[in-house]
């Protein structure tokens, strides 16, 4: 890319930032209008869900909740109240929520279906910097949910972060009450900070209403830290004291691989440890970690020419992960933690151990430093991974980050470094992100470079973007320029590797991407419709030389009903210039050339509040020089609050003129969840996928015998789908861990 173009884009970005900075005053300053005072208590609070302690009668009250998420016009229909006090060990919250029996709950499993249960929520920003914080939620059946939040990754909340806190619920005919006790050890905060950011939420499923203490506009994410109120301490919060957690585990496993006729029975052990160096800076250790209890990836049918991105679920990689994961652009990330300890197929590579330092150094700086050592496995050499990010907060809601990632390979008797490029891979760069106080404007840019043996050119990645969003309209413009020799050994780049089916080889090719989107929203004041949303978007891909590669144009319409049903319709036109022979069937691959094709897609989601709910999707149209017909259907039956039976099915039929053949692809994925109690769950997930010729069965029993301490029994089996039910491998694993506070 020419320097003049880079300069022009940077000037555009700078002007957008200056313009947005001039609009940094909120119409309503919730920090001033929504304050709740926090007082110390010496009264013993029994966490039983019954609000009979005297202190609950004298505290400040957060009430008069407003509609958020679906609409932002009225107050919510049902009364909700939140209160808060603290003692020397815990910060306590209580909730009073008007409701009627029966209470709706889709699950008794922790961290599941966060928006589909009667729940109350707490969002905390202890450092009051509007950049990162905590979420704690509780359902009417005392199901806990928790997660870390970051200003730049609100749309990727996964609820995979877990920590120890206590709660209880009491249900009545016309309301339910809850008590929550969060240990100070669980939080990261500064003793000198007497004002925290705080917000409260209420999910009223029966009325299909989502309520917030502050009035958050519909175009703003409900957890946006810039729209919190203020929690005012009567005096400095108590020091959390010694905060060291030791979590040992042990496993016993039976593994059988049919292909090489190997059977392996083994016992293993390891541990995790957490040490709070300061209230806002944490040191984590892991030795011989085991993630056998982590749920399997949900498979999809891939009709693109590139790899699929799967989310991280392993707990060690989650806390303060935003410092790594937000660098770059979706699907172009210099850091992707699943490159550590997993191969490209998701199979485990043993991790010997690791250490991570993360958190706030002071009010302006956050740091994340991680080092992981993996063992050699067959053809995979042992690897050492180091990741360092330092983030500096600028202005009020913006930041600049600098990072360095390093992967270093080590020779081993059974593993070798086949090419010099595999010896090491290093990435470094600077990432800047701007958010106006109103959150109307966002902007980002980054310069990134990779370092490989013998490579000194075309090894950069540059991006820039701006977004604007208000109640009715929003737009965004993003630009990415990825060099052909830009490697991200610890990252994910979706389209840089191109498979040539004629030569049976992978060819690297950088690209330039320009993405634009405009959305317009209509919210009728009367009737059964919540919102109409119209959208236009396009994505242009150019080769490194500036020649054409791909153009996608899309028209979108979304209809959101007050009964929580949804409808979506998409028209799409794509122009693709294939540079390499590409294969979609078992016949001849498509030759290089220009292909123009049109498709339409319709999807309907029914009211999930009902015992039986479903989603239906249909797609039809042209596909390169052929045709495509796709259908997907998923139906869920809710067994009150103690179980779900879900059946998912998708079918894809692609047909090309001879001699390119056709293909029919099936994906069937029934899932059964049984919740015996809040602490005992049984989940069985079957996935029949003809595209990868695999049938997977994963059945897992989890017993949480103490807070954050679990027993798991996991059974996994893999078969070929063709020839049908020929076994590949199977495993049975027992795992026991225990959370010990020292």
C-alpha positions in Angstrom: 0.0 0.0 0.0 1.3 3.4 -0.9 2.4 5.7 2.0 0.0 8.5 0.7 -3.0 6.3 1.2 -1.9 5.4 4.7 -1.4 9.0 5.5 -4.8 9.9 4.1 -6.6 7.2 6.2 -4.7 8.3 9.3 -5.8 11.9 8.8 -9.4 10.8 8.3 -9.2 8.8 11.5 -7.7 11.7 13.4 -10.4 14.1 12.2 -13.1 11.6 13.3 -11.5 11.4 16.7 -11.3 15.2 17.0 -14.9 15.6 15.9 -16.1 12.9 18.4 -14.1 14.3 21.2 -15.9 17.6 20.8 -19.2 15.7 21.6 -18.1 14.1 24.9 -20.9 15.4 27.1 -23.7 12.9 27.8 -27.3 14.2 27.7 -27.6 12.7 31.1 -24.6 12.2 33.4 -25.6 9.0 35.2 -22.5 9.3 37.4 -24.2 12.3 39.0 -27.9 11.5 38.7 -27.7 7.8 39.8 -25.8 7.5 43.0 -26.2 4.9 45.7 -24.4 5.3 49.0 -22.6 2.3 50.5 -22.3 1.9 54.3 -20.4 -0.4 56.5 -22.5 -2.8 58.7 -21.6 -4.8 61.8 -24.9 -6.7 61.5 -24.5 -10.4 60.6 -26.1 -11.0 57.2 -27.2 -14.5 56.6 -27.3 -15.2 52.9 -30.6 -17.0 52.7 -32.6 -14.9 50.3 -34.8 -13.6 53.1 -34.5 -9.8 53.5 -35.1 -9.8 57.3 -31.9 -8.1 58.4 -32.5 -4.6 59.8 -29.7 -3.1 57.6 -31.8 -3.7 54.4 -34.4 -1.3 55.7 -32.0 1.6 56.0 -29.8 1.4 52.9 -30.1 3.4 49.7 -32.3 1.9 47.0 -31.8 1.6 43.3 -35.2 1.6 41.7 -37.4 2.9 38.9 -35.8 0.7 36.2 -36.0 1.7 32.5 -36.5 -0.4 29.4 -33.3 -1.2 27.6 -32.0 -3.5 24.8 -35.4 -4.1 22.9 -36.8 -0.6 23.6 -35.8 2.5 25.5 -39.0 4.4 25.8 -40.8 3.5 29.0 -40.2 2.3 32.6 -40.4 -1.4 33.1 -43.8 -2.9 34.2 -42.7 -4.7 37.3 -41.1 -3.2 40.4 -37.4 -4.0 40.9 -35.2 -2.7 43.8 -31.6 -3.3 44.6 -29.6 -2.5 47.8 -26.0 -2.8 48.8 -24.0 -2.8 52.1 -20.6 -4.2 53.1 -18.6 -5.6 56.1 -15.0 -6.4 56.4 -15.0 -9.4 54.1 -18.0 -9.1 51.7 -19.9 -6.6 49.6 -23.6 -7.6 49.9 -26.4 -7.0 47.4 -30.2 -7.6 47.8 -32.9 -7.6 45.2 -36.7 -7.4 45.4 -38.4 -8.3 42.1 -42.1 -8.4 41.5 -43.2 -11.5 39.6 -45.8 -14.2 39.4 -45.7 -17.9 39.5 -44.6 -20.0 37.7 -41.1 -18.6 37.5 -39.5 -19.1 34.1 -36.1 -20.8 34.1 -34.5 -22.5 31.1 -31.7 -24.0 33.1 -30.2 -24.7 36.5 -26.7 -24.7 35.1 -24.3 -22.0 35.9 -23.5 -19.4 33.2 -26.1 -20.8 30.8 -28.8 -18.9 28.8 -28.1 -15.5 30.4 -30.9 -13.6 28.6 -33.6 -16.4 28.8 -34.2 -16.7 32.5 -35.8 -14.5 35.2 -32.6 -12.8 36.5 -31.2 -9.8 38.3 -27.8 -8.4 37.4 -24.9 -6.4 39.0 -22.3 -4.7 36.9 -19.2 -3.3 38.7 -16.4 -1.0 37.5 -14.3 -0.8 40.7 -11.6 1.3 39.1 -14.2 3.6 37.7 -12.3 4.1 34.4 -15.1 2.8 32.1 -12.7 0.3 30.5 -13.2 -3.0 32.3 -15.1 -4.6 35.1 -17.3 -7.5 36.4 -20.8 -8.9 35.9 -22.6 -11.0 38.5 -26.1 -12.3 37.8 -28.6 -14.5 39.6 -31.8 -16.3 38.4 -35.0 -16.8 40.3 -33.8 -20.4 40.9 -30.4 -19.2 42.3 -28.4 -20.0 39.2 -25.2 -17.9 39.1 -23.7 -16.2 36.1 -20.5 -14.2 36.1 -18.0 -12.7 33.6 -15.4 -10.1 33.0 -16.3 -7.2 30.8 -14.2 -4.9 28.6 -15.3 -1.7 26.9 -14.0 -2.9 23.5 -15.4 -6.5 23.6 -18.9 -6.1 25.0 -20.4 -8.2 22.1 -18.2 -11.2 22.9 -19.4 -11.9 26.5 -19.0 -15.7 27.0 -19.6 -16.2 30.7 -16.7 -18.6 30.8 -14.9 -16.7 33.6 -15.8 -18.2 37.1 -15.1 -17.1 40.6 -16.3 -17.8 44.1 -19.3 -15.9 45.5 -22.4 -16.7 47.4 -26.1 -16.3 46.9 -29.6 -17.4 47.9 -33.1 -16.9 46.5 -36.6 -16.9 48.1 -39.7 -17.2 45.8 -43.1 -16.0 46.8 -46.5 -15.8 45.0 -46.0 -12.2 43.8 -42.3 -11.6 44.0 -38.9 -13.1 44.6 -36.0 -11.9 46.7 -32.3 -12.5 46.4 -29.1 -12.0 48.5 -25.6 -12.0 47.1 -22.3 -11.9 49.0 -19.2 -11.2 46.9 -15.8 -11.6 48.7 -13.5 -8.6 48.3 -10.9 -11.2 47.3 -12.9 -11.9 44.1 -12.7 -8.3 42.9 -9.9 -6.1 41.6 -9.9 -2.6 43.0 -8.0 0.3 44.5 -8.4 1.1 48.2 -8.0 4.8 47.4 -10.9 4.8 45.0 -14.1 5.9 46.9 -16.4 5.9 43.9 -17.1 2.8 41.8 -19.1 2.5 38.6 -22.2 0.4 39.1 -25.4 -0.6 37.3 -28.3 -3.0 38.0 -30.4 -4.9 35.6 -33.5 -7.0 35.7 -34.7 -9.5 33.1 -38.5 -10.0 33.2 -39.1 -12.8 30.8 -42.9 -13.0 31.1 -43.2 -9.4 30.0 -40.3 -9.7 27.5 -38.7 -6.7 29.2 -35.0 -6.0 30.0 -34.6 -3.3 32.6 -31.7 -1.1 33.6 -31.2 1.2 36.6 -29.8 3.9 34.2 -31.6 4.7 30.9 -29.4 3.1 28.3 -30.2 4.1 24.7 -31.2 1.2 22.4 -28.1 1.8 20.2 -25.8 1.3 23.2 -24.7 -2.1 24.5 -26.5 -2.8 27.7 -23.3 -3.4 29.6 -21.5 -0.2 28.3 -19.4 1.0 31.2 -19.9 4.7 30.2 -23.6 4.4 31.2 -23.1 3.3 34.8 -24.2 5.1 38.0 -21.9 5.7 41.0 -21.4 3.6 44.1 -20.2 5.9 46.8 -18.2 4.4 49.7 -18.6 5.9 53.2 -14.9 5.2 53.7 -12.0 3.4 51.9 -13.0 -0.2 51.2 -11.2 -2.8 53.3 -8.1 -4.4 52.0 -8.9 -7.9 50.7 -6.2 -9.3 52.9 -4.1 -12.3 51.8 -5.7 -13.5 48.6 -4.2 -16.8 47.4 -6.1 -19.6 45.8 -4.8 -23.1 45.2 -6.8 -25.4 42.9 -5.4 -28.9 42.6 -6.9 -31.5 40.3 -6.6 -35.2 39.6 -7.8 -37.2 36.6 -8.1 -40.9 35.7 -8.7 -41.6 32.0 -9.2 -44.4 29.6 -8.2 -43.6 26.0 -8.6 -45.9 23.0 -7.5 -45.1 19.4 -8.9 -47.6 17.0 -6.6 -46.5 14.1 -3.3 -47.5 15.8 -5.0 -50.0 18.2 -3.6 -48.2 21.2 -5.3 -48.3 24.6 -4.0 -46.0 27.3 -5.1 -46.0 30.9 -3.5 -43.3 33.0 -3.7 -41.1 36.1 -2.7 -37.5 36.1 -2.6 -34.5 38.3 -1.8 -30.8 38.3 -2.9 -27.5 39.8 -3.7 -23.9 39.2 -2.9 -21.1 41.6 -3.9 -17.4 41.9 -2.0 -14.8 43.9 -3.3 -11.3 44.3 -0.1 -9.1 44.3 -2.3 -6.0 44.8 -6.1 -5.6 44.8 -5.9 -5.0 41.1 -2.9 -7.1 39.9 -3.1 -10.9 39.8 -0.5 -13.6 39.3 -1.7 -17.0 38.0 0.1 -20.3 37.7 -0.8 -23.5 36.0 1.1 -26.8 36.1 0.1 -29.6 33.8 -3.4 -28.1 33.2 -6.2 -30.3 32.1 -9.2 -29.1 30.1 -11.0 -32.3 29.5 -14.2 -30.9 31.2 -14.5 -28.1 28.6 -17.5 -28.5 26.4 -16.8 -29.6 22.8 -17.0 -27.1 20.0 -20.3 -26.8 18.2 -19.6 -27.9 14.7 -20.8 -26.0 11.6 -20.9 -26.7 7.9 -18.2 -24.7 6.3 -18.9 -23.6 2.7 -16.3 -20.9 2.6 -12.7 -21.3 1.4 -11.2 -20.4 4.7 -10.9 -21.6 8.3 -13.7 -21.2 11.0 -13.1 -19.2 14.2 -14.0 -21.1 17.4 -14.3 -19.3 20.8 -11.9 -19.9 23.6 -13.4 -21.9 26.5 -10.4 -22.8 28.7 -10.5 -20.8 31.9 -6.8 -20.1 32.3 -6.8 -18.0 29.1 -9.8 -15.8 30.0 -9.1 -13.3 32.8 -7.9 -10.0 31.3 -7.9 -11.7 27.9 -9.2 -8.5 26.3 -5.7 -7.1 26.5 -4.6 -9.7 23.9 -7.8 -10.5 22.0 -8.9 -7.0 21.0 -5.8 -6.2 19.0 -6.5 -6.1 15.3 -9.9 -6.8 13.7 -12.4 -9.7 13.9 -10.9 -12.7 12.0 -7.6 -10.8 11.7 -6.1 -11.2 15.2 -2.4 -11.3 16.0 -3.3 -13.3 19.2 -5.7 -16.2 19.4 -5.2 -18.3 22.5 -6.4 -21.5 20.8 -3.1 -21.7 19.0 -1.6 -22.7 22.4 -2.1 -26.3 23.4 -4.4 -27.2 20.5 -3.7 -28.2 16.9 -5.7 -27.0 13.9 -8.3 -29.7 14.5 -8.8 -28.8 18.1 -6.8 -31.9 19.4 -4.9 -31.2 22.6 -1.1 -30.7 22.8 0.2 -31.2 26.3 0.9 -28.0 28.3 3.7 -28.4 30.8 2.9 -25.2 32.7 2.4 -21.5 32.5 2.4 -18.2 34.4 0.4 -15.1 33.8 0.6 -11.6 35.3 -2.4 -9.4 34.5 -4.3 -6.4 35.8 -3.9 -2.8 36.6 -0.5 -1.4 37.6 -2.1 2.0 38.4 -5.1 4.0 37.2 -3.5 4.6 33.8 -1.8 1.3 32.9 -2.9 -2.3 32.5 -0.6 -5.1 31.8 -0.8 -8.7 30.7 2.3 -11.0 30.6 1.9 -14.7 29.9 4.4 -17.5 29.3 3.3 -21.0 28.4 5.5 -24.1 27.7 4.0 -27.0 25.7 5.5 -30.5 25.3 6.4 -32.3 22.1 3.7 -34.5 20.7 4.4 -36.8 17.8 5.3 -34.5 14.9 4.8 -31.3 16.9 7.9 -29.8 18.4 7.8 -28.4 22.0 6.9 -24.7 22.0 7.3 -21.8 24.3 4.8 -19.0 24.0 5.2 -15.5 25.4 2.6 -12.7 25.2 3.1 -9.2 26.6 0.6 -6.3 26.3 0.8 -2.9 28.0 -2.2 -0.6 27.7 -2.3 3.1 28.5 -5.6 4.8 29.1 -5.9 8.2 27.3 -8.6 10.8 27.4 -11.6 9.3 29.3 -12.6 6.1 27.4 -9.7 5.5 25.0 -6.5 3.6 25.0 -3.2 2.9 23.3 -1.6 -0.6 23.6 1.8 -1.9 22.7 2.4 -5.7 22.4 5.0 -8.4 21.7 4.1 -12.0 21.0 6.7 -14.7 20.6 6.6 -18.4 19.7 9.8 -20.4 19.9 10.1 -24.1 18.8 12.5 -26.6 20.4 13.9 -29.7 18.7 12.9 -33.1 20.1 13.7 -36.7 19.4 10.2 -37.3 17.8 9.6 -33.8 16.6 11.4 -31.7 14.1 11.3 -28.3 12.6 10.6 -29.0 8.9 11.3 -25.5 7.6 13.2 -22.5 8.9 9.9 -20.6 9.1 8.7 -23.0 11.9 11.6 -22.2 14.1 10.0 -19.1 15.6 7.3 -16.5 15.0 7.2 -13.1 16.5 4.7 -10.2 16.4 4.9 -6.7 17.6 2.7 -3.6 17.2 0.7 -0.7 18.5 -3.1 -0.6 18.8 -5.1 2.6 19.5 -8.8 2.7 20.3 -11.0 5.7 20.7 -14.5 5.9 22.3 -16.4 9.1 22.8 -18.1 9.6 26.2 -21.5 9.3 24.5 -20.3 6.1 22.8 -21.7 7.6 19.5 -18.3 7.5 18.0 -15.7 4.8 18.0 -12.4 4.6 16.2 -9.4 2.3 16.0 -6.2 1.8 14.2 -3.1 -0.4 14.6 0.3 -1.1 13.0 1.5 -4.7 13.3 4.6 -6.5 12.1 5.7 -10.2 12.1 9.2 -11.5 12.3 10.3 -14.8 10.7 13.7 -16.2 9.6 14.7 -14.8 6.3 11.7 -12.5 5.8 12.0 -8.8 5.8 9.3 -7.5 3.4 5.5 -7.7 3.0 5.4 -8.6 6.7 3.1 -5.9 8.0 -0.6 -5.5 8.9 -2.4 -2.2 9.1 -6.0 -1.4 10.0 -8.1 1.6 10.6 -11.9 2.1 11.2 -14.6 4.4 12.5 -18.1 3.8 13.7 -21.1 6.0 14.5 -24.3 4.9 16.2 -27.3 6.8 17.5 -30.9 5.6 18.2 -32.1 5.5 14.6 -29.0 5.3 12.4 -25.5 3.8 12.5 -22.6 3.4 10.1 -19.2 1.9 10.1 -16.1 1.9 7.8 -13.2 -0.5 8.3 -10.0 -0.9 6.3 -7.4 -3.7 6.6 -4.2 -4.3 4.8 -2.5 -7.7 5.4 0.9 -8.4 3.8 1.5 -11.7 2.2 4.4 -12.4 4.6 2.5 -11.3 7.7 2.5 -14.4 9.9 0.6 -14.7 13.1 1.8 -18.0 14.7 -0.1 -17.1 17.9 -3.1 -15.5 16.0 -5.8 -16.1 13.5 -6.1 -14.7 10.0 -9.1 -16.1 8.2 -8.3 -15.7 4.5 -4.5 -15.5 4.1 -4.0 -19.2 3.4 -5.5 -20.3 0.0 -5.7 -23.9 -0.9 -4.9 -24.8 -4.5 -6.7 -28.1 -5.2 -4.8 -28.6 -8.5 -1.4 -28.4 -6.9 -2.5 -29.8 -3.5 -0.8 -27.0 -1.7 -1.5 -23.9 0.4 -0.5 -20.6 -1.1 -0.2 -17.5 1.1 -1.7 -14.3 -0.3 -2.1 -11.0 1.5 -5.2 -8.9 1.0 -6.7 -5.4 1.4 -10.2 -5.3 2.8 -12.7 -2.3 2.8 -15.9 -2.9 4.8 -18.9 -0.5 5.0 -22.2 -0.8 6.7 -25.2 1.5 7.2 -28.2 0.6 9.5 -31.5 2.4 10.0 -33.9 1.5 12.9 -37.6 2.2 13.3 -39.4 1.7 16.7 -43.2 1.9 16.4 -44.9 3.5 19.4 -47.9 1.2 19.2 -48.5 -2.4 18.0 -46.7 -5.7 18.4 -43.5 -4.7 16.8 -40.5 -3.7 18.8 -38.1 -2.7 15.9 -37.7 -2.7 12.2 -34.0 -2.7 11.2 -32.8 -2.0 7.7 -29.2 -2.5 6.7 -26.9 -2.2 3.7 -23.3 -3.5 3.8 -20.5 -4.3 1.4 -17.1 -5.8 1.6 -14.4 -5.3 -1.0 -11.3 -7.5 -1.1 -8.2 -6.6 -3.2 -5.0 -8.5 -3.9 -1.7 -7.0 -2.6 -1.1 -5.5 -6.0 -4.5 -3.7 -5.9 -6.2 -6.0 -8.4 -9.7 -7.3 -7.7 -10.4 -10.3 -5.6 -13.9 -10.3 -4.1 -17.0 -8.0 -3.7 -19.9 -8.8 -1.5 -23.1 -6.6 -1.4 -25.9 -7.3 1.1 -29.3 -5.9 1.9 -30.7 -6.9 5.3 -34.1 -6.5 7.1 -34.7 -7.6 10.7 -38.1 -7.6 12.4 -38.1 -7.9 16.2 -41.5 -8.5 17.9 -42.6 -7.7 21.4 -43.3 -11.4 22.0 -39.6 -12.0 21.4 -40.0 -13.7 18.0 -37.7 -12.5 15.3 -37.5 -12.5 11.5 -34.6 -11.8 9.2 -34.4 -11.5 5.4 -31.1 -11.1 3.5 -30.4 -10.5 -0.2 -26.8 -11.0 -1.2 -24.7 -10.6 -4.4 -21.1 -11.7 -4.6 -18.5 -11.3 -7.2 -15.5 -13.7 -6.7 -12.3 -13.9 -8.7 -10.9 -17.4 -8.0 -7.1 -17.3 -8.3 -6.6 -21.0 -7.6 -8.4 -24.3 -8.3 -11.1 -24.6 -5.6 -12.8 -27.8 -4.6 -16.3 -28.1 -3.0 -17.2 -31.7 -4.1 -15.3 -35.0 -4.8 -15.3 -34.2 -8.5 -13.1 -31.8 -10.4 -12.3 -28.5 -8.7 -13.6 -25.2 -10.0 -11.0 -23.5 -12.3 -9.7 -20.0 -11.6 -11.9 -17.2 -13.1 -14.7 -14.7 -12.3 -17.9 -15.9 -10.7 -21.0 -13.7 -10.0 -23.8 -15.2 -7.9 -26.9 -14.1 -6.0 -28.6 -15.6 -3.0 -31.4 -14.9 -0.6 -31.8 -16.0 3.0 -34.7 -16.0 5.5 -34.7 -16.9 9.2 -37.4 -17.1 11.8 -37.0 -17.5 15.6 -40.1 -18.2 17.7 -40.9 -17.0 21.2 -38.2 -18.7 23.4 -40.4 -18.2 26.5 -42.7 -21.0 25.5 -42.0 -24.6 26.4 -41.5 -25.4 22.7 -39.5 -22.9 20.7 -37.8 -23.3 17.3 -35.6 -21.6 14.7 -35.9 -22.1 11.0 -33.5 -20.9 8.3 -33.7 -21.2 4.5 -31.2 -20.1 1.8 -31.4 -20.5 -1.9 -29.6 -19.1 -5.0 -26.5 -19.3 -7.1 -23.2 -20.6 -5.8 -20.2 -19.8 -8.0 -21.2 -21.4 -11.4 -23.7 -23.7 -9.7 -26.7 -23.5 -7.3 -27.2 -23.9 -3.5 -30.1 -24.8 -1.4 -29.7 -24.8 2.4 -32.1 -25.4 5.3 -31.7 -25.5 9.0 -34.1 -26.2 11.8 -33.7 -26.3 15.5 -36.4 -27.1 18.0 -36.1 -27.0 21.8 -38.5 -28.5 24.4 -38.1 -27.0 27.9 -38.9 -29.4 30.8 -39.8 -26.6 33.2 -36.5 -25.7 35.0 -34.9 -29.1 35.1 -34.1 -29.9 31.5 -33.9 -29.1 27.8 -34.2 -31.3 24.8 -32.9 -29.7 21.7 -32.7 -31.1 18.1 -30.8 -29.3 15.4 -30.6 -30.2 11.8 -29.0 -28.6 8.8 -28.9 -29.6 5.1 -26.8 -28.1 2.3 -27.1 -29.1 -1.3 -24.7 -27.6 -3.9 -24.8 -28.5 -7.6 -22.3 -27.6 -10.3 -22.4 -28.3 -14.0 -20.4 -31.3 -15.1 -17.6 -32.2 -14.5 -17.6 -30.3 -11.2 -20.2 -32.6 -9.4 -22.5 -31.9 -6.5 -22.6 -32.5 -2.8 -25.2 -33.0 -0.1 -24.0 -32.2 3.4 -25.8 -33.0 6.6 -25.3 -31.8 10.2 -27.5 -33.3 12.9 -26.8 -32.2 16.5 -29.3 -33.3 19.2 -28.5 -32.1 22.7 -30.1 -33.2 26.0 -29.5 -31.4 29.3 -30.8 -32.6 32.6 -30.5 -30.5 35.8 -31.0 -32.6 38.9 -30.2 -29.5 41.1 -28.2 -26.3 41.0 -25.1 -28.4 41.6 -25.6 -31.6 39.5 -25.9 -31.6 35.7 -25.9 -34.1 32.9 -25.4 -33.0 29.3 -25.2 -35.3 26.3 -24.3 -33.8 22.9 -24.3 -35.8 19.6 -23.0 -34.3 16.4 -23.4 -36.1 13.0 -21.3 -34.2 10.4 -20.9 -35.6 6.9 -18.6 -32.8 5.8 -15.8 -33.9 8.1 -17.0 -37.6 8.0 -17.5 -37.7 11.8 -20.0 -38.6 14.4 -19.2 -37.3 17.9 -20.8 -38.2 21.2 -19.9 -36.2 24.2 -21.6 -36.9 27.5 -20.7 -35.1 30.7 -21.8 -35.2 34.3 -20.8 -32.3 36.6 -21.2 -32.3 40.3 -20.3 -29.0 42.1 -19.9 -30.4 45.6 -18.5 -27.1 46.9 -18.3 -23.6 45.5 -16.0 -23.7 42.5 -15.0 -27.3 43.3 -16.2 -29.9 40.8 -16.3 -33.6 40.0 -16.6 -34.4 36.2 -17.3 -37.6 34.4 -16.8 -37.2 30.7 -17.4 -39.8 27.9 -16.3 -39.0 24.3 -16.7 -41.2 21.3 -15.9 -40.5 17.6 -17.1 -42.5 14.6 -16.9 -42.3 10.8 -20.2 -41.2 9.3 -19.2 -43.1 6.1 -18.7 -46.0 6.5 -21.3 -45.6 9.1 -20.4 -46.1 12.8 -16.9 -47.3 12.4 -15.2 -46.2 15.6 -12.2 -43.9 15.5 -11.5 -43.3 19.1 -13.1 -43.0 22.5 -12.3 -41.7 25.9 -13.6 -41.8 29.5 -12.2 -39.2 31.9 -12.9 -38.7 35.6 -11.7 -35.3 37.0 -11.8 -33.9 40.5 -10.7 -30.4 41.4 -10.9 -28.4 44.7 -10.8 -24.7 45.2 -8.8 -23.9 48.3 -8.3 -20.4 49.7 -5.1 -20.0 51.6 
